[in-house]
Amino acid sequence: MKKFILFLMMATLIATKAFALNVFTCEPEWKSLTEEITKDKADVYSATNATQDVHYIQAKPSLIAKIRKADMVVCSGADLEIGWLPLILKKAGSAKIQEGGENLIYAANYVQTIEKPTRIDRADGDVHPNGNPHLHLNPYNVLKVGKVIADKLSEIDSANANFYAQNYNDFATKMREKIKTWEQKALALKGTNVITNHKNMSYLFDWLKIKTIGTLEPKPGIPATSKHLNELKSITEQNKVAFIAYAPFESAKPAEWLSANSGIKAIILPYTIGGNKETNSLFDLYQNSIDLMLNATEE
């Protein structure tokens, strides 16, 4: 009986645990990064998951309810969430997490973005004026953003500043060591040609010196057409292509068609946390992505 009462008391304590902070993140990668730093000091929520294309999220009441509780918001920025985030930010209770607020962090503001367009024309598809926003696939970018998150957490919750700083330092030390291992392991991929669905893998390929020589989308955000796929087939006949890659939330049909008609292997790269069953952390994300690409080139 005493054990049962103790169990009930512990269950009640867990259920009613009050977190020091509430952090709203737009994507799983920023949720994972924030949790590396906050550990048990915050309730960290991600507005999206690995099966969703972040470009096309609805500003649902559930997201508004979550962001109203937030002390801090972390998103990719560079207009990745332009279709829905501004709508829910307007409903946020605190001015500090409104556009321009001190507790709203856009990761793209703290790294060097790539693939900035030389012109802005809707005829070119879904282009991002401030550069490619899918920046988490380069671990060096994650290190930079992690420092920004840790510093902001220390400012908001100064009583635990040392805790956040130490957690970030531990994470950064481990990440830097892993990067050395990954870069050595991925040397076999350097200089290889690949085709991807959308340019959401660009930072991964740029980091590992992999060349993207075509995309299944004829223009960003525009679905593949028969004409364009046949053009890509001609490209594969003229160039050695290691693999065709696409993300879990993207249609497999264009990649499968090109694979069947070119003999080139098509693979699903996880893209973010939860992209496959092996990817439960940022460390898993880079490790699994490299393993999948190496396996594709060895077969």
C-alpha positions in Angstrom: 0.0 0.0 0.0 2.8 2.4 0.9 4.5 1.7 -2.4 1.3 2.4 -4.2 0.9 5.7 -2.5 4.5 6.6 -3.2 3.9 5.7 -6.9 0.9 8.0 -7.0 2.8 10.9 -5.4 5.7 10.5 -7.9 3.2 10.3 -10.8 1.5 13.5 -9.6 4.8 15.4 -9.3 5.8 14.4 -12.8 2.4 15.3 -14.3 2.4 18.7 -12.6 6.1 19.6 -13.1 6.4 23.2 -13.9 9.1 24.1 -16.4 11.2 27.2 -16.0 10.6 28.1 -19.7 8.4 27.4 -22.7 10.2 27.4 -26.0 8.4 27.3 -29.3 10.4 26.1 -32.3 9.3 25.9 -35.9 11.2 22.8 -36.9 12.4 19.5 -35.2 16.0 20.4 -35.7 15.7 23.5 -33.5 13.7 21.6 -31.0 16.5 19.0 -30.7 19.1 21.7 -30.5 17.3 23.6 -27.8 16.7 20.5 -25.8 20.5 19.8 -25.9 20.9 23.1 -24.1 17.9 23.2 -21.8 17.7 19.6 -20.7 14.9 19.5 -18.1 14.7 23.2 -17.6 12.2 23.9 -20.5 9.2 22.6 -22.3 10.3 22.7 -25.9 7.7 22.3 -28.7 8.1 21.9 -32.4 5.4 23.3 -34.7 6.2 20.8 -37.4 7.6 17.2 -37.9 9.7 15.4 -40.4 6.7 14.3 -42.5 5.6 17.9 -43.2 6.9 20.4 -45.8 7.5 23.5 -43.7 6.6 25.8 -46.6 3.0 24.7 -46.4 1.9 24.7 -42.8 -1.5 26.0 -41.7 -1.7 28.6 -38.9 -4.0 26.4 -36.8 -5.5 27.5 -33.4 -3.3 24.8 -31.7 -0.2 26.6 -32.9 -1.5 29.9 -31.6 -2.3 28.4 -28.2 1.3 27.1 -28.0 3.0 30.3 -29.1 1.0 32.3 -26.6 2.7 30.4 -23.8 6.2 30.8 -25.3 9.0 32.7 -23.6 11.2 32.3 -26.7 10.8 31.3 -30.3 13.4 29.6 -32.6 12.8 29.3 -36.3 14.9 28.9 -39.5 13.9 32.3 -41.0 15.0 33.5 -44.5 11.2 33.3 -45.3 11.0 29.5 -44.9 8.0 30.0 -42.6 6.6 33.1 -44.3 3.3 31.4 -45.2 2.2 30.8 -41.6 4.5 32.1 -38.9 3.7 35.8 -39.2 0.0 34.9 -38.7 0.6 33.2 -35.4 3.2 35.6 -34.2 0.5 38.4 -34.4 -1.5 36.3 -31.9 1.4 35.8 -29.5 0.9 37.4 -26.1 4.4 38.8 -25.5 5.9 41.6 -27.5 9.3 40.0 -27.0 8.4 37.2 -29.5 6.7 39.4 -32.1 8.5 40.3 -35.3 11.5 42.2 -34.2 11.2 41.0 -30.6 14.3 40.2 -28.6 13.3 36.6 -27.9 12.5 35.7 -31.5 15.5 33.9 -33.0 15.8 33.4 -36.8 18.7 31.0 -37.4 19.4 32.4 -40.8 20.3 35.7 -39.2 23.4 34.2 -37.6 24.9 32.2 -40.4 26.1 32.7 -44.0 23.2 31.6 -46.2 24.0 30.2 -49.6 22.2 30.3 -53.0 21.0 33.9 -52.7 19.2 34.7 -56.0 20.6 37.4 -58.2 17.1 38.5 -59.1 13.6 38.2 -57.5 10.9 37.1 -60.0 7.9 34.9 -59.2 8.4 33.3 -62.6 11.5 31.6 -61.1 9.4 29.7 -58.6 9.5 29.7 -54.8 12.7 31.6 -54.4 14.1 32.9 -51.1 15.5 36.4 -51.3 17.7 36.0 -48.3 19.2 32.7 -49.4 18.5 29.0 -48.9 16.8 28.6 -45.5 17.5 24.9 -45.0 20.7 25.7 -43.1 20.6 23.1 -40.4 22.1 20.4 -42.6 25.5 21.9 -42.1 26.6 21.2 -38.5 28.8 24.3 -38.4 25.6 26.3 -38.7 24.0 24.4 -35.9 27.0 25.2 -33.7 26.6 29.0 -34.4 22.8 28.9 -33.8 23.3 26.8 -30.6 25.5 29.5 -29.1 22.8 32.2 -29.9 20.1 30.0 -28.2 22.3 29.4 -25.1 23.1 33.1 -24.7 19.4 34.0 -25.1 18.3 31.4 -22.6 20.9 32.7 -20.1 19.5 36.2 -20.5 15.9 35.1 -20.0 16.6 32.7 -17.2 19.7 34.2 -15.6 19.5 32.0 -12.5 20.4 29.0 -14.8 22.9 30.8 -17.0 25.8 28.6 -16.1 23.7 25.5 -16.7 22.8 26.5 -20.2 26.4 27.6 -21.0 27.8 24.3 -19.8 25.3 22.3 -21.7 26.1 24.2 -24.9 29.8 23.7 -24.4 29.3 20.0 -23.9 27.2 19.8 -27.0 29.6 21.8 -29.0 32.6 19.8 -27.9 30.9 16.5 -28.9 29.7 18.0 -32.2 33.1 19.2 -33.2 34.7 15.8 -32.5 31.9 14.1 -34.5 32.4 16.6 -37.4 36.0 15.5 -37.8 34.9 11.8 -38.0 32.1 12.6 -40.4 34.3 14.6 -42.7 36.9 11.9 -42.9 34.2 9.2 -43.5 32.6 11.3 -46.2 35.7 11.9 -48.3 34.5 9.2 -50.7 31.6 11.4 -51.5 33.6 14.5 -52.4 33.1 15.6 -56.0 30.3 13.2 -56.7 27.3 14.4 -58.8 23.8 14.1 -57.4 20.2 15.0 -58.3 17.8 16.1 -55.6 14.1 16.9 -55.6 14.3 20.4 -54.1 17.3 22.4 -52.9 16.6 21.5 -49.3 19.7 19.4 -49.1 22.1 22.1 -50.4 23.8 22.8 -47.1 24.6 19.1 -46.6 26.0 18.8 -50.1 27.9 22.1 -49.8 29.5 20.9 -46.5 30.6 17.6 -48.0 31.6 19.0 -51.4 28.9 17.1 -53.3 27.7 18.6 -56.6 24.0 19.0 -57.3 23.7 18.9 -61.1 19.9 18.9 -61.3 16.7 19.0 -59.4 13.5 17.1 -60.0 11.6 20.3 -59.6 12.0 22.4 -62.8 11.8 25.5 -60.6 11.7 25.7 -56.8 8.2 24.6 -55.6 7.0 23.6 -59.0 6.2 19.8 -59.3 8.2 17.7 -61.8 6.9 17.5 -65.3 7.5 14.7 -67.9 9.5 17.1 -70.1 11.8 18.1 -67.3 12.3 14.5 -66.1 13.3 13.5 -69.6 15.8 16.4 -69.7 17.2 15.1 -66.4 17.5 11.6 -68.0 19.6 13.1 -70.7 21.8 14.8 -68.1 22.4 11.4 -66.4 23.4 9.9 -69.7 26.1 12.6 -70.1 27.3 12.7 -66.5 28.0 10.1 -63.8 25.4 10.6 -61.1 25.9 8.9 -57.7 22.3 9.0 -56.5 18.9 10.8 -56.6 17.8 12.1 -53.2 14.5 13.3 -51.8 13.1 14.1 -48.4 10.4 12.0 -46.5 7.7 14.6 -47.1 8.3 14.8 -50.8 6.6 12.7 -53.5 8.6 9.6 -54.4 7.2 9.3 -57.9 9.6 11.7 -59.8 12.6 10.1 -58.2 11.4 6.6 -58.8 10.7 7.4 -62.5 14.1 8.8 -63.0 15.7 5.9 -61.2 13.8 3.4 -63.2 14.7 5.1 -66.5 18.4 5.8 -65.7 19.5 3.0 -63.4 20.6 5.4 -60.7 19.6 4.6 -57.2 17.0 6.9 -55.5 17.3 7.4 -51.7 15.3 9.1 -49.0 17.5 11.3 -46.8 16.0 12.1 -43.4 16.3 15.8 -43.8 15.5 16.4 -40.1 15.0 14.7 -36.7 12.5 11.9 -37.1 13.0 11.6 -40.9 13.5 7.9 -40.4 13.6 5.6 -37.4 17.4 6.0 -37.0 17.3 9.7 -36.7 16.5 10.8 -33.2 19.0 13.6 -32.7 21.2 16.0 -34.6 24.1 13.6 -34.3 22.0 10.9 -35.8 20.9 13.2 -38.6 24.4 13.8 -40.0 25.6 10.2 -39.3 22.6 8.6 -41.0 22.6 11.0 -44.0 26.3 10.2 -44.7 25.7 6.4 -44.2 22.8 6.4 -46.7 24.8 8.4 -49.3 27.8 6.1 -48.9 25.7 3.0 -49.2 24.1 4.4 -52.4 27.5 4.9 -54.0 28.8 1.5 -53.0 25.9 -0.5 -54.5 
